[in-house]
């Protein structure tokens, strides 16, 4: 699991080449889109998602049924027990991932990014995501 709260977090992932260039480019676009949506006029590097809810990139081996470290408890089913605001399926350059937005309060929500290859061996999660895609 990787968390993104600042543009520096995105750049760190890019430098480490942990994910594909397409996915990393998408994450940077998402971050900058959130900065714009929250009407932040300062430098990109000064903007943080701490106040609003941050971006969480889930990886193979993460337990999507227990994401208590980011507020989705095992007792409630983790991501599978959440009521997402929306689920979007994104396809670029032959890759696929899901964006799942969960609203916690009126002012705080989290965006979860789930690469399809990270859940390729879990039919229940695949089905849950596909059932919620808008």
N, C-alpha and C positions, 0 to 999 in steps of 0.2 A: 504494500500500500504506500502510495506517495501522496503527500499533501502539497497543495499549491496555495500559498497565501500572498505571495509577492511575485513580481516579474523576475526577480532574482532566482526564485524557486524554479520557474520555467527554464531560465537560462542554465541553471545547474543541471537539469535533466537533459537539456540539449547538449551540453558539454560532455556529459557522461555517456551520451548515445544509448540510453537505456531503452528507448522506444524508437520506432521508425521516424524518419524525417516528416512524413505526412501527418502522423499522429501528433508529433511535437509542434508542428506548424499550426495544427488545429487547436491545440491547447493554448498556444500563444494568442491566436485569434480570439478564443473564448475569454481569456483573461483580459485582453484589451477591450473586448466588447463589454465586459462587466464594469471595467473602469469607466467607460463612456456612459453606460446605463446608470451608474451611481453618480454621474455628473461631477467627477473629480477633475479639477482643472490643473492640478499640479503635475509634476514630472511623473512619468510612468513608473519610475523606480521608487517613488514615494508612496504609491498607492498600495494599500493592503486590504485583504478580504477579511481580516480578523473580525470586524464589526458586523459584517453582513452574512457570513458563512462562506466557507472556502471550497476549493475544488479538491476532490479526492479521486486519484487514479487507482483503480483496483487491479491487482496482478494475479497471475496464476498462483494458486496456493493460498490466497486470501480467503478467509471464511466469510462469505457473503451472508451467512445466517447468523453471524455474531460480529457486528461492527460496533460494539459498545464503545470502543475508543473514539468513535466519531458520532456517538449518540444514538445508535441503532442497536438496542440490546438483543442478546441471545434469547431472552425470555419472550421477546416480542417478535422473534423471527428474523432479526437483522434487516437487511435490504428487502428480503422477501415478505416481511411483515409490515413494511412501510406502505403508506398510501401516497405514491408519487404524484406530484403536480403534473408531470408529464414524463414520458420516455420517448426519446428520439433515436432512431437508428441512422448512423452516419456511415456512408461508404465513400472511400476515396482511394484511388490508385490500387485497387484490388484488395484493400483492407476494409474491415468492418469493426465498428465499436458502437456502444450504446451510451447515451447521455441520460442519466436519471436524475431529475431534480426533485428533492424532498424538502418541503417547507416545514420548518420546526415551529416558528412563530411568525407573526406578521412582519417582523423585521429581520428574520434569520432563516436562511435556507442553505442547503448543501447541494452541490452538483457532483454526482458520481459518474465517472467515466470507466466503462467496462469494455476492454478490447475483447472481441468475439473469441480470439484464440485463447484468452485467459479462462474461458468457461467452456471450452470445446468438449470437455469430458463430463459436463454436468447438465443433463437434459432438463432437470427441473428448473434450473436457473434460466437456461435458454428459453424454455417455454414461458416462464414468468415474464421475461423481458419482451418476447414477441407478443404476448397477450396484452401488454401495456403500451406497445408502440402506437403512437398517434399517426 
